[in-house]
Amino acid sequence: YTTLFRSRTGVFPPSIPPTGILKSVDGGISWSLKQNGRANDLEVDPTNFNNQYAGIGDIFGAVDNGVYRSMNAGDGWTPVSGPWTSMTGGVGRVEIAVAPSNPNTVYVSIQDAINGQGTDGGLLGLFRTDNAWDPTPAWTQIPTGATDDGTGSKGYCGWDPAFFSASNQCWYDHEIIVDPANANILYAGGIPLWKCTNCTAATAA
């Protein structure tokens, strides 16, 4: 009889490609990196492709994390300052929604980074601007206490209403979208689904 032996030599995997925002101008055949970081979201002004917002958000926090804006179709990106810039807890995953009925209105939802500060994995905050394309957008924080135990620090993606307890999953269960016809109506998906019917800085219901 014949004995057959097989062996496998160690093969190293190819280098890990860069993460971030990449752009293709040839239908996806080739791509160029435009912004470093862990990209979570990219939203486009439906009336002007040049205007885009993006979220860079490693869930553990990173130097590149934040809200970014491009006004040249994604070729260049600039960080956008807001209340989140100096908030305790740090920026984790970033979700963005542009209002189709009024692209000047943009919402930003940010996870509290998992870094031993604040409410790790909870909601750092929900923010809105109505001058998204101005040189310096003005941001206001939307109250989210109605979605958790009243603190707003866990939010729609960090609170389990079935058990009335914290379940900090904003690093995973986290999405927002604006009603197509009404810029004041926001849907936020986390553990439950929250409909904010008067989503302004002063009140949210």
N, C-alpha and C positions, 0 to 999 in steps of 0.2 A: 504494500500500500504506500501511498504518497502522503506525506505530511506537509501541509501548507502553513506558512507563517505570514502574518501581515503585521506591519508596524506603521506607526504614524509619527512623523516628525513634528516638532513644535513649530507652529506657524503663528506669527504675530498678526493680529488684525490690522487693517489699514488705519491710518491716523484718523482720529475723530474730526469730522468737519466742523468748521466754526458755526456757532449758533448766533442768531440775531435776525435782522431783517435783510432779506436778499431780494434782488430784483432781476427779472428777465425781460429782455426786449425782443426776444426771438421765439416766443411761444414756449418757453421752458427748456429749450435746448441747452442754454448756458445761463449761469446765474452769477451775479456779483454781490458781494457783501456790502451793505450800505450802513449798517449800524450793529455794533456788537451787543451781546447780552442774550438773556433768555426771553425771547419774544413770546408774549402771551396773546396779544390781540393787535389787529390792524383794522382801522375803520376809515372809510373814504367819504368825503363830502359828495353826496349823490349829484350835486349840481356842478361840481368842479373837481375833476380827477387830480388836479395838482395839489389839492388840500387834503391832507391825511393826518390822522392821529394814530399813535401806536403805544402799546404798553410793553415795557421791558421789566420783567419781574421774576427773578429767581426766588423761589419760595422761602429760602433761608436768608434772603437779603444779600445784596451785592452792590458794588460801587456804581454799576451801570443802571441799577433799578430806577424806574421812574416813568413819567409820562413824557412822550416825545411827539413832536409835530414836524411835518414836512409841508412845504408850500411849493415844491418843485417836482411833484409826482414821485416822491420817494427817493430821489437822488441824494438828498441831504437831510439830516435829522438834527433837531435842536431840542434839548430838554426843556420842559415847561415847568416853571415853578408854581407851587400851590401850597395849601395848608399842610399837605402830606410831607413836604420837604423837611419840616422840623418836628414832626410829631413823634412822641415816644412810641417805640415799638418797631419803627422802621418799615420801609416799603417792601412788600412781598409781591405776590401775583397781582397784575394790573388788568382790569377789564374796562373797556370803553364802549360807549354807545353814542352815535351821532343821530340827532333827531331828523328823520327824513323830511318832515314838514317845515323845519327851520334849522338848517345846518349850522347856524350860529350857536345853537344849544347843544352842548356836549356834556355827557355824564361820565364820571370816572369812579370806579369802585375798586378799592385797594385792600388786599389782605395784609394783616399785621404779620410781618416777617417772623419766621420761627428762629428766634435768636436769643431767647431768654429774657426778653423785655416786652412789656405790654401784655396783650392777650394773644399769645402765639397761635397763629392759625385762625384767629378770629378776624373780625372786620376792623381794619384801621379807620375806614370811613367811606362815605359816599359823597361825591362832590358834583357841583353843576356850575357851568359857565354859560352865559348868553352872549358872549362876544369871543367865541372860540378862535377867530382868525385875526383878531386885533394883535398888535405887537406884544401887548402884555395882557392876556386874558385875566379877568377877575373871577375868582372861584369862591363859592360858598358851600358850606357843608349841609347836607340834607340829614335831618334827624332820622335815625333808624331804630329808636327804642321800641317802636311798635312791633318790631320783628323778633325781639328776644325778651329778656327779662326786664326791659325798660332802660337798660344802660346804653344800648347801642354799640357796645364794644364787641359783641359777638355777631349781631346782625343776622340777616337772612341766611347766611352761609355758615353760621357758627352756633346755631341754636336749634335744638330738636323740640318742637312744640308738643310732639306726642308724649315725650317723657319729661317735659318742662325742665330741661337740663342742657348744659353747654355741650356742644359737639363741634369743636373748632375745625371746620372743613373748608374754609375759604381758599385754602391752597389747592382744593380739588373740585368741590361743588360750588361753582361760581360763574355766573353769567348775567349780563344785563342787556336789555333791548328797549328801545323807545317805541311807543305806539306810532304807527305810520302817519296818523292824521292829527295827533295831538302831542306837542312837545312836552306837555306837563304830565303825561302819563308814562310811567316807567314800570317795566316788569323786571324783577330781580329773581333769578333762580339760584337756589342754594339747596338746603335740605327741604324746606317748603318752597312754594312759589309765592312771591309777594307782588301785589299790584299797588303801586303808589299812584293814587288818582289825582293828587294835587302836589306834585313833586317839586316844590319850591324850597327856598332856604328857610322860610318862616315856618312852614308846616308840611307835614307829609302824612297821608292817611291811606 
